Amino acid sequence: MQLQELVDSLNEKQIWGRRGSQTVRKYRCTSGMRKGRIVATAAQCFAAPNIKARFAMKRTRAKIGRRMMRKAQRTRRTNPASRRLKFLNK
């Protein structure tokens, strides 16, 4: 880990997140290109964007964005790991 990444990681807020059905520590970016996003490592907040993945997600959201949103809302409402996170991050 480089010194700059170490300094940047101190600024990022640690929160609880989900990896499958497990509860793990993640980071909420407070600065950088991914500000406000939840990422697995603090260094990801300052990583270069993946242009190909960005356009692929843009196309997917245009096609099935509403369906993705409904499925995510149902998961957050019913999945035990997601429900646990709501209380851990308060």
N, C-alpha and C positions, 0 to 999 in steps of 0.2 A: 504494500500500500504506500503510495507516495505521500509526502508531507501535506500537499494541498488537499488531497482527498481526506486525510485525517482531520484537518482543520474544518473542512466542509461538513464532514460527518458529525462533528460536534454540534453544528447548528441545526441539523435535521431532527425533527421530533420523532421519538420512538413510539410506536403504537402496536396494538395487536392486530394481526391479519390472519387470513385463512390460506392454507395450502392443502387443498383437498378437504379432508374432514379434520385436519389437525389445526391447532391454534399455534401460530408462530409469531416471532417479533418481526416487525417491518418498520419502514420509515415513511413519514409524510414529508414530501419535499416542501421546504419553506422558501426556496429560491431556485433559480435555474430554469431551464426550458420546461421542466415537468413540475412546476410549482403547483401544489395542491394535490398532486397525484401520490398514490401509495405505491412504493417500490420495495423490492426485497433488500437491496443494498443502497447505502447512502450515495455511493459513487454513481449510481444510475441517474440521479437528479441532474448530473452535468454531462452525461454521455451524449454523443452525437446522435441525432435522430436517424432512424431507419426509414428512408424515404419510400422504399418499396412497400414496407409493412403499413406505412401511413396511408398510402393510396389504396391498398387492398382493404383496409378497415373502412375507408371512406366509401368505397363501392359496396361493401357488405352492409354498412349502416344504411345506405340509400335503399338497398333491397329489403333487408329484414330487420331494420333498426327497432321498429315498434315491437316485433316479436321477441327480440333480444331483451328489450327493456322489461317486458312482462315476465319473461322467464327469470330474469335476475331479481325482480321484485318478489316473485313467488319463492325463490330460493332463500332470500334474506328473511322472509316471513316464516318459513317452515323448517329450514335446515337447522338442526340443533347447534352446529358449530357457528353459524351466522348469528343465531340468537344469543349465544354466549358472548360473542364479540361486542354486541351492542352494550352489554353491561360492563365488560372489561375496559372499553374505551371511554366510558363516561368520566 
